Amino acid sequence: MERFAATSIKIKNLNPEVALHAMLIALKPEPFVDSLCCESPRDMDELRDRAVGYIQMEEHFAFRDQVRGKGPAKPE
């Protein structure tokens, strides 16, 4: 997400729809992408907020699985 944000800042007058489309193409098909397809973010700030939420959720699940002895401490 940080790399995407850094690159998008360099592009003058970047259309948010183009940025969203680029992100959808680059990401693996997972629940985060599904949520973006179902309900597009209003702006880049909302997109970043939603990404952070999903990242935290994945980290929580990875920690939970580690505590239960089911996998590594960090998501892949």
C-alpha positions as CSV (number, residue, x, y, z in Angstrom):
1,M,0.0,0.0,0.0
2,E,2.9,2.4,0.8
3,R,4.5,1.8,-2.6
4,F,1.1,2.4,-4.4
5,A,0.6,5.6,-2.4
6,A,4.1,6.8,-3.2
7,T,3.7,6.2,-6.9
8,S,0.3,7.7,-7.1
9,I,1.5,10.9,-5.4
10,K,4.0,11.3,-8.3
11,I,1.3,11.4,-10.9
12,K,-0.3,14.8,-11.3
13,N,-4.1,15.0,-11.5
14,L,-4.5,11.2,-11.0
15,N,-8.1,10.3,-11.6
16,P,-9.2,8.2,-8.5
17,E,-11.1,5.8,-10.8
18,V,-7.9,5.1,-12.7
19,A,-6.0,4.6,-9.4
20,L,-8.7,2.2,-8.1
21,H,-8.6,0.2,-11.4
22,A,-4.8,-0.1,-11.2
23,M,-5.0,-1.3,-7.7
24,L,-7.7,-3.9,-8.6
25,I,-5.6,-5.3,-11.4
26,A,-2.5,-5.5,-9.2
27,L,-4.0,-7.2,-6.2
28,K,-4.7,-10.9,-5.7
29,P,-8.4,-11.9,-5.7
30,E,-9.2,-11.8,-2.0
31,P,-11.9,-10.4,0.3
32,F,-10.4,-6.9,0.1
33,V,-10.7,-6.8,-3.7
34,D,-14.2,-8.2,-3.5
35,S,-15.2,-5.4,-1.1
36,L,-13.7,-2.8,-3.5
37,C,-15.7,-4.3,-6.4
38,C,-18.9,-4.3,-4.4
39,E,-18.6,-0.8,-3.1
40,S,-16.0,1.6,-4.6
41,P,-14.3,4.0,-2.2
42,R,-15.3,7.6,-2.5
43,D,-11.6,8.8,-2.5
44,M,-8.1,7.7,-2.0
45,D,-8.3,8.3,1.8
46,E,-11.1,5.9,2.1
47,L,-9.2,3.4,-0.1
48,R,-6.2,3.6,2.2
49,D,-8.4,3.3,5.3
50,R,-10.1,0.2,4.0
51,A,-6.8,-1.3,3.0
52,V,-5.4,-0.7,6.5
53,G,-8.5,-2.4,8.0
54,Y,-8.0,-5.5,5.9
55,I,-4.3,-5.6,6.6
56,Q,-5.0,-5.4,10.4
57,M,-7.6,-8.2,10.0
58,E,-5.1,-10.5,8.2
59,E,-2.5,-9.8,10.8
60,H,-5.0,-10.6,13.6
61,F,-6.0,-13.9,11.9
62,A,-2.3,-14.8,11.4
63,F,-1.6,-14.1,15.1
64,R,-4.7,-16.1,16.2
65,D,-3.5,-19.1,14.0
66,Q,0.0,-18.9,15.5
67,V,-1.4,-18.9,19.0
68,R,-3.5,-21.9,18.1
69,G,-0.5,-23.6,16.6
70,K,-1.8,-23.6,13.0
71,G,0.7,-21.6,11.1
72,P,3.4,-18.9,10.9
73,A,3.3,-15.6,12.8
74,K,2.9,-13.4,9.8
75,P,0.6,-13.6,6.8
76,E,2.2,-14.6,3.4
